């Protein structure tokens, strides 16, 4: 399992296959807006955790950022993971 995770995170060809999707981008924006977060705060969190900006994250890293945002800034009600349209 660790080998597969390492390959996903470190292998350039694998990272290309798991690019950051528009769904993940919308979800990060939704969490940011719902919690009145400054976009620089989210950008700094991505930089601190992954040494790259939000737009450079791959799918796996974006999922990790989303998970961390949900943990740090829980919604008062049940959070929907469906982005606003």
N, C-alpha and C positions, 0 to 999 in steps of 0.2 A: 504494500500500500504506500509506504513512504517513497519508494522508487517512483511510482506512478505520480504522486503528488509533486515530487522534485522535478520530474520530467515536464509536467504541466506548467510549473512555475518558471523553469529555467531554460527549457528547450525553445529556441526561437520559432521553429516550425509549429510546435504545439501551441505556443502563445498566439500565433496568427489564427489558428483554428478556433480559439476561444476568445475572440475579441469582445470588447465591451459592447453591449447591445443597446438599442434605443430604449428598450423596456427598462433595463437597469438604470440608464440615465434618467428616465422619467421618474422612476421610483426614488432615486437619490434626490432629485429636485422636489418631489412631493414631500419627502421627509423634511427636507430643508425648509420648505415653505410652511408646512404644518407647525413646525417648532420655531418659526421666526429666526432661523439661524442665518448668520452672515455666510455668504458663499465662501469667503476667505477662511472661515472656521472649518468648513468641510474640506476645503482644499488643503489646509494645514494638517488636518487629521489624515488625509490620504498621503501627504508628503511624509508625515511622521511614521506612518505604518508601512508604507510601500516604497518610499523614496521616489515618488512620482506623483504628478497631478491627477486629478479625477479623470480628465479626458484621456490620459495614457493608460488607465487601468485596463487589464483584461477582464474577462467575464468572472473568473474565480476571485480576483482581487476586488472587483466591484461588489460581488456578493459578500465578501468579508467586510467591506466598508458599510454596506447596508445593514448587516447584522450588528456591527458596532454602533452605528447611529441609532438603531432601534433600541439597543441596550442602554445607551447613554441618554437618549431622549424618548422615553416611553410615552405613548399616546395615553390620554386620559381614558379613552374608550378602547374598544378593540380596534386594532390597526388593520386596515385593509391593505393588502399588498398589490392591489390593482391601481395603477396610476390613474390620475384624473385625466379625462379626455377633454 
